Amino acid sequence: MGTCSDLLTMVVTNLSIVLFTAILFLFTSSIFFSNHPTFVQAISANESNRVLGGVASLLSSNPDIVVNGFHAPISNASNSKPDVPAAEKGFLVAQEGYFKISYPSSWIKNNVPTSQFTGVLSTPIVSFSIPAASLDSRAITNTGVLIAKYVMGDRSSSASLSDYVKQEINALEGNTYFELNESSSAKLGGTNAAHTLVYTASISDSYTLAVDREKTMETIAIKDGTAYFVVYRENTDLYSTYLPLVNKMVDSFEFSDLQKPIQSIQPN
């Protein structure tokens, strides 16, 4: 009899702890959001469609199923090859699927990124993070360079570069604090027709929930009906510091044959 009584007491105690924890979480969350209106307003108005797109893709055999113009990002099956030295001293060449790009050898490459740097819900392919040791004052961790791909909902090869740019701007405008600084024609890798967007916005960190003012440069180009985004994001105070390195990365970008091996170039 004593054993049953002890067991019942333990169950009641555990349930009380769980209930108290839940109430405490709800209370602290309400305080956080009331004191951080920027965080609430920084969430895109299109987020519900993105979530629905993700749920729909899980329940469908089509990973690119569309919900109100949005589809969930398909899983990135990395075709990464071993990195080799680039012509630019201090850089390495990374080949990911149908493109290659040079990046600073001290930066951290991630072949399975999960961060979203674009307005549309794109598929992250590879990211390059700036070593954190020199960024102690940075509040947001989802910064650096990320390359992603995106196909419009109808998967139409007839979609033009301007169509993708318009859709991206429309998605970005869901952030209340979005401010477009530049929108101009460009070249990706010196030869591919592209478009560059430079803007500032309030970005929330996916881990710490901190909100910071970030500056972003997106270079968008199309290859075989798919839009590729080369995105650089950094705190507004640090943006110009790494921009020269990022420009070298953008200039080195090259669409390539998946079967063609990278030629190692020894720097002078």
Phi, psi and omega in degrees: 000320179297323180296316179297319180296318178295320181295318179297319179298319181295317180297314180298320179297314180297318179296323179296319179296315180298315180297317179297318179298318180296316179296318179297319179297313179298321181293312181292326178295318180297322178295317182299310184291329177290332180267352181231066180298333179299320180297317181295316183286341181283345180289133184295143177292343181270005188298324181296322178294324179295317179296316179298322178297320179294317179295316181298323181293328179290332182265002182234158177280350180263109182290346181251024179303142187255137173232111181051042176089001181240145172229152180289147178292134177284154180296139181271110175272098188294132174251036184296141176245159180305135180286146180231161179300142178264170178296326178284123182299135180086008180241155173240157177258125176249128176248121182234100180067240186262023175211163173222155184207146177267146180214154180302131184296340180275350181278158185261118180269138178232116182276353179229059181289154178237351182290149175253117179255353184252164176288312175288158183276086185272172177261111178296138180250308180206147178230157179229113183261142177282133181312130186290342184302329182264008185235042184298333183272358184281130182272328185261135182264340182273064178236173183117210180242133178227139176247130183223164177233157183203139176237134179300158186309321181277000179053032183280128179287351182276351180297131183270171178299319180295328177298316180293321180296317180297317181294323179294316180296318179300320180291320180294329181292352174292341175277118184306328185260017178290132178223113181282121181263330183204141174215109187209158176292150182208182174233136176256118184074014177084346185232333185270128178301133184211178177221138181247132173243132174236127183208164174241150181197161175275120184244135178261136179286131185290344182255314185264346183068008176291148180244133183219158177273117184244150174247136186229141172239122177247130172245120187245131177219160181244137176222117178053044176082000180247135177272134176247133181246124170254110191242129175245126180228135179203159174306142184303329180285335183253353186306310184292337182297317185258358182302318179301320178293320180294320178300323177294323178296314180298318180295332183274348184301137182209126172289138186219165176287128182301329184272351183277122182289152177283137176268123180287127179245116181282126180294153180287000000 
